[in-house]
Amino acid sequence: MRGPTVFHYVRLTEARQFANHTWQELDAEISAAQGLRCRDNDPDAYFPDEGSRFAGRQAMHTERVRVATLCRGCPVRAQCLASALMRGEFYGSWGAVCQPDYQLLQQLWTERVHPTAPPPAGSAAVKETR
């Protein structure tokens, strides 16, 4: 597994500002937000196909650009990421962070933000929460 980059630490810092909230509070804030592009997109667009591999720089770059485009201009991007990290989501793209980067962020979140929390047992929410 590759190591974290500046991108990962910036996203972790953005999500960390919401660490004193519950994921339910963040989801309520997300639900109340207006004009979210994710509401108009197919939810599957945020979840890579079964068995997707993002090996190589070009594949990672393509996936990062695709997900960033989906979430461009979102006013609750950081809340979305923080909520997913708190819920223990283990699959999908959250808060403009694509699947491979999200998995690395989840590890950093557990190690640095909530080091005493047990590892997530699985996803507490499903695609329909978007």
Protein Blocks (a to p, Z undefined) as FASTA:
>chain_A
ZZddfklmmmmmmmmmmmmpcfklmmmmmmmpghiaklmpcfklmpccehiacehjklmm
mmmmmmmmmmgoiaklmmmmmmmmmnopabdceehiafklmmmmmmmmmmmmmmmbccdf
bdfbdfklZZ
